[in-house]
Amino acid sequence: MKHLRNFFPLLFLILHSLVYSQIIANVSAKNYDLQSVDITIGNLIVQLNSVGEISGFQPKNSDGDVDYYDNSNFDSYRSGKLKTIGNLKIDYWDILDKSDVRFGKIKSIGNISIEYYDNFDTEKSGKVKKIGNYQIDYWNKDVIDNSRLGKLKSIGNVSVEFGLKYIIDSSKYKKIIKFGTVNLDYWNDKIFDKEKFGKLKSIKGNTEEVSIKLIW
């Protein structure tokens, strides 16, 4: 019996670590820029756009009643906003200082919490800082090239990289070139393949956990 008591906490930790997670980057097939990222945690998909805003979310099971917050006198920060979808509850940031960039933004979806960079993080102010256990970061100013400024830099251990403008090769400029394990390459021959120059040449490294999806 003693062994069983020790076993159940261990089993809980193992099952908790096995919560299904997936990160998919949605990339434009026209300009090869990052459009959004779908982050799946358990039974919930949260969509983050390329500049760090929650652009949507989707529970895998939407059965049940849908309700909204309706107390404009005491809950102005969330009045009229979605409250529940079935058993899934959504809450919003309630901050005394209404000028705070977090005021009224989504705070939690079910048991998934969402945090934001506050007013003191000048370059990242108002952007999503954390979704569940995923820490999120963005590209800062660059002395030479600011084409990545404000764009997603990392989601957890998934790094996001964009091509810079080089004198000898501009084929990857402003285009996504790496998303975690996924690498993207572009045609860079201006002489023999000039019609293809700058167009996508290959995508390699997609996995079940981390992948890129082209949006045509």
C-alpha positions as CSV (number, residue, x, y, z in Angstrom):
1,M,0.0,0.0,0.0
2,K,2.9,2.3,0.8
3,H,4.3,1.7,-2.6
4,L,1.0,2.6,-4.3
5,R,0.9,5.9,-2.4
6,N,4.3,6.8,-3.8
7,F,3.3,5.6,-7.2
8,F,0.2,7.8,-7.8
9,P,2.0,11.2,-7.5
10,L,4.7,10.0,-9.9
11,L,2.0,8.8,-12.3
12,F,0.3,12.3,-12.1
13,L,3.6,14.0,-13.0
14,I,4.2,11.7,-15.9
15,L,0.7,12.2,-17.3
16,H,0.9,16.0,-16.8
17,S,4.2,16.1,-18.8
18,L,2.4,14.2,-21.6
19,V,-0.2,16.9,-22.2
20,Y,-0.4,17.2,-26.0
21,S,1.4,20.3,-27.3
22,Q,2.1,21.5,-30.8
23,I,3.3,24.7,-32.4
24,I,2.5,25.5,-36.1
25,A,3.7,28.6,-37.9
26,N,1.4,30.0,-40.6
27,V,3.5,31.5,-43.3
28,S,2.4,33.5,-46.3
29,A,3.1,31.8,-49.6
30,K,3.2,35.3,-51.2
31,N,5.9,37.1,-49.2
32,Y,7.1,34.2,-46.9
33,D,6.6,36.3,-43.8
34,L,5.2,34.9,-40.6
35,Q,1.5,35.5,-40.3
36,S,0.6,33.8,-37.0
37,V,1.4,30.8,-34.8
38,D,-1.1,28.2,-33.6
39,I,-0.1,26.9,-30.1
40,T,-1.9,23.8,-29.1
41,I,-1.9,23.0,-25.4
42,G,-4.1,20.0,-24.5
43,N,-7.5,20.6,-26.0
44,L,-7.0,24.3,-26.7
45,I,-5.5,26.1,-29.7
46,V,-4.3,29.7,-29.1
47,Q,-3.4,31.8,-32.1
48,L,-0.7,34.4,-31.7
49,N,-0.1,36.9,-34.6
50,S,3.3,37.9,-35.8
51,V,3.5,41.0,-33.6
52,G,2.5,39.4,-30.3
53,E,-1.2,39.7,-30.0
54,I,-3.8,37.0,-29.3
55,S,-5.7,36.9,-32.6
56,G,-8.0,34.0,-31.6
57,F,-8.4,30.7,-29.8
58,Q,-10.3,27.5,-30.4
59,P,-11.3,24.7,-28.0
60,K,-11.3,21.3,-29.7
61,N,-14.7,20.7,-28.2
62,S,-17.1,23.7,-28.4
63,D,-20.2,21.8,-27.1
64,G,-22.3,23.6,-24.5
65,D,-23.8,27.0,-23.8
66,V,-22.0,30.3,-24.7
67,D,-22.2,33.2,-22.2
68,Y,-20.9,36.8,-22.0
69,Y,-20.0,39.1,-19.1
70,D,-22.8,41.7,-18.8
71,N,-22.1,43.9,-15.8
72,S,-20.9,47.2,-17.2
73,N,-21.0,48.9,-13.8
74,F,-18.6,46.7,-11.9
75,D,-16.9,44.8,-14.7
76,S,-16.3,47.3,-17.4
77,Y,-13.0,45.7,-18.3
78,R,-14.8,42.6,-19.5
79,S,-18.4,43.7,-20.1
80,G,-19.7,42.3,-23.3
81,K,-16.8,39.9,-23.8
82,L,-16.9,36.1,-24.0
83,K,-17.3,34.5,-20.6
84,T,-17.8,30.7,-21.2
85,I,-17.9,28.2,-24.0
86,G,-19.4,25.1,-22.4
87,N,-17.1,24.3,-19.5
88,L,-14.3,26.6,-20.8
89,K,-14.1,29.9,-18.9
90,I,-12.4,33.0,-20.2
91,D,-11.2,35.8,-17.9
92,Y,-9.6,39.2,-18.5
93,W,-7.0,41.4,-16.8
94,D,-8.6,43.8,-14.2
95,I,-6.1,46.5,-13.3
96,L,-6.8,49.8,-11.4
97,D,-4.8,51.8,-13.8
98,K,-6.8,51.7,-17.0
99,S,-3.8,53.0,-19.0
100,D,-2.0,49.8,-18.3
101,V,-1.4,48.0,-21.6
102,R,-2.8,44.8,-20.0
103,F,-6.1,46.2,-19.0
104,G,-9.0,44.2,-20.5
105,K,-6.9,41.7,-22.3
106,I,-7.4,38.0,-22.0
107,K,-5.9,36.7,-18.7
108,S,-6.8,33.1,-18.9
109,I,-8.6,30.6,-21.2
110,G,-9.6,27.6,-19.1
111,N,-6.5,26.7,-17.1
112,I,-4.1,28.3,-19.5
113,S,-2.9,31.7,-18.2
114,I,-1.7,34.5,-20.4
115,E,0.8,37.2,-19.4
116,Y,1.9,40.4,-21.1
117,Y,4.9,42.7,-21.2
118,D,3.9,45.7,-19.1
119,N,4.3,49.5,-19.7
120,F,8.0,49.4,-18.6
121,D,9.0,47.1,-21.4
122,T,9.1,49.9,-24.0
123,E,9.8,47.9,-27.1
124,K,7.6,44.9,-26.1
125,S,4.9,46.7,-24.2
126,G,1.5,45.1,-24.5
127,K,2.8,42.0,-26.3
128,V,2.1,38.5,-25.1
129,K,4.9,37.4,-22.7
130,K,3.7,34.0,-21.7
131,I,1.1,31.4,-22.8
132,G,0.8,28.6,-20.3
133,N,4.4,27.5,-19.8
134,Y,5.6,29.0,-23.1
135,Q,7.8,32.1,-22.6
136,I,7.6,34.4,-25.6
137,D,10.2,36.9,-26.8
138,Y,10.5,39.4,-29.6
139,W,13.3,40.9,-31.7
140,N,14.8,44.2,-30.3
141,K,16.3,47.1,-32.2
142,D,19.3,46.3,-34.3
143,V,22.0,48.9,-35.1
144,I,22.3,47.6,-38.7
145,D,19.0,46.2,-39.6
146,N,15.6,46.8,-37.9
147,S,13.5,44.7,-40.3
148,R,12.8,42.1,-37.5
149,L,12.0,44.7,-34.9
150,G,8.9,43.6,-32.8
151,K,8.5,40.3,-34.6
152,L,8.5,37.0,-32.8
153,K,11.9,35.8,-31.7
154,S,11.1,32.7,-29.7
155,I,8.2,30.6,-28.3
156,G,9.6,28.4,-25.5
157,N,12.6,26.7,-27.0
158,V,11.4,27.3,-30.6
159,S,13.5,30.1,-32.1
160,V,12.2,32.2,-35.0
161,E,14.6,33.8,-37.4
162,F,14.2,36.1,-40.4
163,G,16.6,36.8,-43.3
164,L,18.6,40.0,-43.2
165,K,19.7,42.1,-46.2
166,Y,23.2,41.3,-47.3
167,I,25.0,43.1,-50.2
168,I,25.8,39.9,-51.9
169,D,22.4,38.1,-51.3
170,S,19.0,39.6,-50.6
171,S,17.0,36.5,-51.5
172,K,16.0,35.9,-47.9
173,Y,15.4,39.5,-46.8
174,K,12.4,39.9,-44.4
175,K,11.5,36.2,-45.0
176,I,11.3,33.5,-42.3
177,I,14.3,31.3,-42.5
178,K,14.0,29.2,-39.4
179,F,11.2,28.1,-37.0
180,G,12.5,25.7,-34.4
181,T,13.7,22.6,-36.2
182,V,12.3,23.8,-39.5
183,N,14.6,25.5,-42.0
184,L,13.5,27.4,-45.1
185,D,15.7,28.1,-48.1
186,Y,15.2,30.4,-51.1
187,W,16.4,30.6,-54.7
188,N,19.3,33.0,-54.9
189,D,20.7,32.7,-58.4
190,K,20.0,35.9,-60.4
191,I,21.6,34.7,-63.6
192,F,20.4,31.1,-64.4
193,D,17.3,31.1,-62.2
194,K,16.4,34.7,-62.1
195,E,12.6,34.0,-62.5
196,K,12.8,32.0,-59.2
197,F,15.0,34.5,-57.3
198,G,13.7,35.0,-53.8
199,K,11.0,32.3,-54.1
200,L,10.8,29.4,-51.7
201,K,13.2,26.6,-52.6
202,S,12.7,24.1,-49.7
203,I,11.2,23.5,-46.3
204,K,12.9,20.9,-44.2
205,G,12.6,19.7,-40.6
206,N,8.8,19.6,-40.0
207,T,7.8,17.4,-37.1
208,E,4.6,16.5,-35.3
209,E,5.4,19.0,-32.5
210,V,6.8,21.9,-34.6
211,S,6.0,22.6,-38.2
212,I,5.3,25.3,-40.8
213,K,2.1,25.6,-42.9
214,L,2.1,27.7,-46.0
215,I,-1.0,29.9,-46.5
216,W,-1.7,30.4,-50.2
